[in-house]
Amino acid sequence: MRIPSTRRKRLVALGIAATLSAGVTLSSGSVAAADITALASGSLASGSLSSGSLASGSLASGSLSSGSFTPSADIAATLDEALSSHNIPGAQVVHRRGDSTFNYTYGVQSAATGVPVNDETLFHVASLSKVVGSYVFMKRVDEGVIDLDTPLWDYYQSPRIANSEAAKTVTARMVLNHTTGFPNWAGASGSETTELAPTVAAPGTAFGYSGDGFFLLQTTIEHLEGKTFTEILDDEVFGPFGMTNSTLQSRAEDAARTVVGHNAGGVAQPMSLYPRGNTAYTLQTTALDYTTFLQRAVIGGEGLSPEIHDLWLTASSDADRDPANPANPYINWGLGIGIEDNDLGTAYWHWGDNGTRKAFFMTFPDRDESVVMTWNSANGQQSANDILKAFYGDEEFHAITWVG
């Protein structure tokens, strides 16, 4: 197992969000901070934009210089091309470096309705949910509620694993580094009745990505605390971090601002609803809110002791899910988060794939920099490499190869 030695900084979360309303095309990726504020509030006339155009479905872009860093002047055009060339109806992209946040919204929530995406539009970020869940699980390790190497069966005799002696040996560490031996899903995603057993490998012996493992750990915590994981995230993550546009469970009042997925041809699909929150895949959030989580939890380590924060971000399994994948030498898995080593340093990342709704993030704590992308399209991941290069430069991003 390759475990890189990595130096990490503890950085204070400082936020300045430059947000432009949807559907505005700028000829330059940089405008004055005062103009950004005015445009976001609707008080800046379209004639004061150098392009003077208000094109429906175009990329809304904004930039705010942080002094030492100014994004490329054609960043908006680059993102627009990356998204439109893959027939992606709607997206959010947020780049943060230092104390500046650059927010881009693109397109529509649904091709059937034409409602534009804005910075409060909710996207389904799929397995990016796991990183938020892993943060809470590591808090429970920090608090002594669970031990990483004690079998979950000792805490909760889940009926799902009652008939498998091997499953009864699965620990929180195995769940978080994906070495449970469980399939991704033993039955339908989120099933609480399907029996669960290691069918991929013996527990603790090999990497095998599993959403069901995360759900088993979630139900263990819910059993111990008598609360749903939706309530736990509201109380311990979304509330304290000010993530007012995030929920693990679908809410009726959010329907009008929630995207629907689109197939590869761009046809809108029925809206997915999640009446039961599942930390493996049901997080609904915005790119701005998720950036806040990265800044506060992943980079800043808020709510965790330094030792547990470091352990969370330390390689724990080799992530070799496909022996033929050329990215294997550069990818490891921490306790709930992917790790990549490239020329820019050590990055932490995850991808999300709910079929017609996808998401991806990559953050470099030592650079205090991150990019979060959300898409309402089966084609979303196809644009990820171009978007990363737009902000990080012409680097090789091994996580993109690993995901495939």
Buried (B, 14 or more C-beta within 10 A) or exposed (E): EBEEEBEBEEBEBEBBBBBBBBBBBBEBBBBEBEBBBBBBEEEBEEEEBEBEEEEEBBBBBBBBBBEEBBBBEBBBBBBBBBBBEBBBBBBBBBBBBBBBBBBBBBBBBBBEEEBBBBBBBBBBBBBBBBBBBBBBBBBBBBEEBBBBEEBBBEBBEBEBBEEBEBBBBBBBBBBBBBBBBBBBBBBEBBBEEEBBBBEBBEBBEBBBBBBBBBBBBBBBBBBEEEEBBBBBBBEBBBEEBEBEBBBBBBBEEBEEBBBBBBBEEBEBBEBBEBEBBBBBBBBBBBBBBBBBBBBBBBBBBBBBBEEBBBBBBBBBBBBBBEEEBEBBEBBBBBBBBBBBBBEBBBBBBBBBBBEBBBBBBBBBBBBBBBBBBBBBBBBBBBBBBBBBBBBBEEEBBBBBBBBE
